[in-house]
Amino acid sequence: MGMDDVSRRHVVKAGAGGLGVLALGGVSLSAEGAESKENDMDQETVRVAVVQQGSVPGAVEANRGKALGFAREALEGGVDIILFHEELLVGYVANLKELAEEVDGPTTRAFQSLLAGSDALILWGLTEREGDRYYIAATLVGAGGVVANYRKTHLWWKDKGLRHEPSFYQPGNELVTFEVKGHKSGVMICYDGDFPEMTRAYANLDCRMLFWLNNRGERGHGEVTRLAATNSMIMAVSCVCGKNERGYVCRGGSNITNHDGRLLTEIWDREGIIYADVEPGAVPAARRDNPWYVGRRGDLYCRYV
């Protein structure tokens, strides 16, 4: 889908209902009431917004202001979660240590303030500082503050200079899950997703949605469809657009892909917001019937790891 095919507020709806799991959280319901509530949750849609933003490396204040503007616009569209790209404010710059923020830093607090009175969530790419350590992180923010924080587990090493990530950052060592309207979800960052084991691991953790943040030339649907289809995973994928620190033009390709690998919406070559109404309740039934998921031989593979 080219740039002429995608409007700034492109909205699609993913079809197909399915079965799901209800966490009752201490509320006692009759069997009939619980089943009815389960069915309601299974048929409920989640509105996802992915922002494709052109961020100037190192221009923290300008990048933050633009991101808040996009977030404001997405919230007006009634979204449940907004996804931004990896290293949203800082990018790859020599003075990243001066520009890095703590998890509960000024940008998180600005997003939190914007979310006041809302149940929506914002997942954004933080260049994180913790003491004298630095991480490439993805921070999930709600009206109450930080909900979760994921640190990139696979650092890109096959490059020189600013993009030789192990020279500047520590790797994370944990997968992170969270809930969006009661649906378990996961997160990964750029190079993480080049390892199919990551998406499969989140599927094995019963995640129905996976959010993938990127900061590279492009990350279009062509790199997402098989991961989504073989794991029955709804995937929201963000990427930067515009010129990077080397002057290279990043095309973006941010997209939302359904659990069957079908493209729902995509954006190339410009800034904007894409939206999709997805149905995570359809994922468990789809996964139970997925030959590329059900047929796996974990007992076999683990002998060779």
Secondary structure, DSSP 4 states (H G I P E B T S, - for coil): --GGG--TEEEEE-----------TT----HHHHHHHHHHHHH--EEEEEEE----TT-HHHHHHHHHHHHHHHHHTT-SEEE--TTTTT-S-TTHHHH-B-TTSHHHHHHHHHTTT---EEEEEEEEEETTEEEEEEEEEETTEEEEEEE-SS---SS-GGG-GGGT-PPP----EEEETTEEEEEEEGGGGGSHHHHHHHHHTT-SEEEEE--SSB--GGGTHHHHHHHT-EEEEE---EE-TTSPEE-EEEEEE-TTS-EEEEEESS-EEEEEEE-GGGHHHHHHT-HHHHT--HHHHGGG-
